[in-house]
Amino acid sequence: METNDLIQSRSRRSFLMTAAAFSVAPSLFGAVPQFSANSRRRILAYIGTYTSAVDGSANGEGIYLSVMNPSTGELTLPQLVARTPNPSWVCIHPSKKYLYAINEITDANGSVSAFSIDSISGSLSPLNKVSSEGAGPAHMSLDATGKYVFVANYVGGSIAVIPILEDGHLGAAVDVHHDIGNVGAKHATDAPPGSFAISGHDKPHAHMIASSPDNRFVIATDLAQDRIYMYGFDSSTGKLTPSEAEPFTSLPSGDGPRHFVFHPNGHWFYSLQEEASTIAFFEYDPQRGSLKHSATISALPPGFAGTTFASEILVSTDGKFLYTANRLHDTISICSIGANGTPSLIGETATRGDYPRNCRIDPSGAFLYACDQRSDCITAFRIHRESGKLDFTGSYVPVGSPAIITFLS
């Protein structure tokens, strides 16, 4: 990993100057900053933050909006557009008219909030809020038709299917499943030497839920049970039925499957284990809705020892590279994807921030952004299309306790 002292020095000065401006900026609640670039190329970035402590700092106030420059990757100073508790995951509806956010409340049932998006300014107007049917929702996604929201409730150990009404409002959940069964070991089987990444294996903890590329199946991870669940999905009713071919796939005890991603070809599936910091590669059978394990690699450099928590996994838009975020190690790992789908670690890049909870690639596939929760900033990297490597752009964007960034173009 190469370091350019001059760039870092300038980046630190840039961050301090921007942070100062942020601290004295007048409240522009609902207003959207603009680039002078062609508005037809405008890309909006919505940022969910922590407003009360769950895992680290809580300096956010809700959902923020920034505008991305598609040429440079620069983000304008984020402005608060919705006050809502712990919107730690946000999704845009396929119609681009609505935004949905979980409210990660851990001491009671969480909720999902619906907002309408102003097509001119990008500002948000609240529609309604419904129960997530479990405490501490940690992830949400939309089915391919835009008719349902899927929610994984981490603390409650449950998943729920919530209908989206024609006007964008949310209805009450039409299906709820609770994870039942034994949990894995306290210490991950494949953890690095000296690791104390031992959280989460006390009771079932649903962590992610999303539909398959063809929308016929729904996949959900349970970190504590070390399982990836497979459900048949009825898009007419929203009901989930455990897959007859394979109700669940097991990972090594204690490794903790967190997030997963499909390759653009729809047949390769990658699961990221939070406590082991490993990437498991599976071949996905779209007819049976089943997974066949092919390989597992570490998301960390050779020789690493100590504690780190893997958080996010992405595939580049061209399907050539795989990226994972590593909290405490504070890096983005870079893997090439072989002709048979097997990932190989080829390098890493420091996030220039603390505790990258989420990373996301912009719609053009040219930039990757890291949400550094504990250092209250988002950092931007240009993606090299040929090598997959990441170059820090020198841009720090100050925002309190960022949990996720998502784009609307």
ABEGO torsion letter per residue (X at the ends): XBBBAAAAAAAAAAAAAAAAAAAABBBABGBBBBBABBAAABBBBBBBBBABBABEBBABAEBBBBBBBAAAGBBBBBBBABBBBGBABBBBBAAGABBBBBBBBAABBBBBBBBBBBAAAGBBBBABBBBAGEBGBABBBBBAAGABBBBBBAAAGBBBBBBBBAAGBBBBBABBBBBBEBBBBABBAABBBGBABABGAABBBBABBBBBAAGABBBBBBAAAGBBBBBBBBAAAGBBBBBAABABBBBBBGAGBABBBBBAAGABBBBBBAAAGBBBBBBBBAAAGBBBBABBBBABBBGBBEBBBBABBBBBAAGABBBBBBBGAGBBBBBBBBAAGBBBBAEBBBAGBBGBABBBBBAAGABBBBBBAAAGBBBBBBBBAAAGBBBBAGBBBBBBGBABBBBBX
